[in-house]
């Protein structure tokens, strides 16, 4: 299964709570992140948030072992484990956004990404994620607010 699968339990001996989250479920990540943030801001001390997700690429282009023989695996993962695709499917299924609204928001996020890149050769990983965060949170909160999708979950 996962290597280091119990990192979130590492602080138990010291009274540090932890949460394990499916990183392909955007709504669960948002909920867990909010819970951890609230816990810490309330002055309760540190906490551990462990997010499991699928690694689509290696750590760097110098990581060729990560790519060998993975064509079918990556095809499966894109169809089943891609957090963006999963979130878009959930947003549409919950009717939190229409397909047109989702397309418009994706276009806005891409435009923001291009503005942030500023014509440079930056890779997506080098872009200031903070500049994209408001757009991504808009999408997340729209889904949470309108659908009741998270009610009764975890």
N, C-alpha and C positions, 0 to 999 in steps of 0.2 A: 504494500500500500504506500504510505508516505514515509519518507525518512524524517526523523525528528518529529514524529507525529504528536508527541505530548509536550511540546514546548510550552503551551499555555498552562500546563500544570507545574512548571518549574518553580514558581514562586509560592506554592502551597505551604511548604515548610516554614516560610517566612511570613505567612499571612497575606500574601499578594495574590489576589484572585486573577483568574484568566478565563478567556472565552475563546472557543474554537469556532470559526465561521467558514462556511463554504464560499470561497472567493468568487465563484461563478454566479452567485446570487447577489446582485447589487443591492437589493432591498435589505437583505439580511446583513450585509456589510455595513450599510448605513445605520441600521438599527443597533448593531453591536458597537459600532464606532461612537454613536451617540451615548449609549449606555456607559461605555468606558470613559468617555469624556466627562459625562455628568458625575460619575463616581470620583474621578480625579479632581475635578473642579470643586466638588463638595468637601475637599480636604481629607479624603479617605486614604490618600497615599497612592502609590503606583498600582498599575494593573497591566496585564499582558493581553494583547489582542493578536491571536494567531489566525492568519487567513490562508487557507489552502486553495490553490488554483493550479491550472495547467501551465507549464512553461512551453510557450510556442517556439521560442528561439533560445539559443545559447546565451551565455553571459556577454559574449563579444564575438566578432567575426573570427577570432582566434580559437573558437570553441567548436571545431569541426566534428568532434565525436558526438556532439549533441544532435547533429543533423543526419548522421549516417543511418540509412535504412528506416527512416521515420515517415516516409511519404504517406503511407496508409494511416498510420497513427495520427499524423497531423491532420489528415483529411477528416478522420473521425472526430478529432478534438474540435476542429473548426465547426463541425455540424452539431456537436453535443456539449462542448465545454467552453465555448466562447462566451465570456460574460456580457459582452456588448450585444451579441445576437440574442442571448437568453433574455436580457433586460428589455430589448426592443420587442421581443415576442410577448413578454409579460405586460408591457405597457399597452400594446395593441389589444391583447386578450382581455385586459381589465377595462378597456375603453377609456383609460386615463387620457389618452391622446388619440387623435385620428392618424391615419397613415400620412396624410398631407402635413399635419402638424409635426409629426416625427421627422419627415423629410426636411421640412423647413428648419427645424432645430438642428439637425445634422449638418445642413448647409451652413447654418450660422456658426456652428462649432468649427467646421472646416475653414471658414473664412477667418475666424479668430485665430486658428492655428497658423494660417498663412500670414496674418498680420504679425503674429508673435515671431515667426521665422524671419520676417522682414527681408525676404529674398535671399537669405543666407543658406548655407548648406547644412544647417543644423538638422540632426535627426530628430524624430519625434521625442526621443528620450531626453534630448537636450533642450526642449522647449520648456519655458516656464509654465509648469502645470497650474500654478496658481491663477494664471490669466484665463485658463479654460475652466477652472473649477466652478465659477458661477453658472456657466451654461450647463455643465453636467449636473449640478445640484438642482437647477431649474427642472430638468427632466426627471430627476429622482423624486423631488418633492411633488411635482405634478402627479406622478404615479401614486405616491403615498397618499396624497390628499384626496384625490378623486375616486379611488377605487376600493378602499377598504381592504386592499390586497394583503396587507400585513396583519390584519386583525386575527388574533388568536394564534399567531405563529411565535415560536421560540421565545 
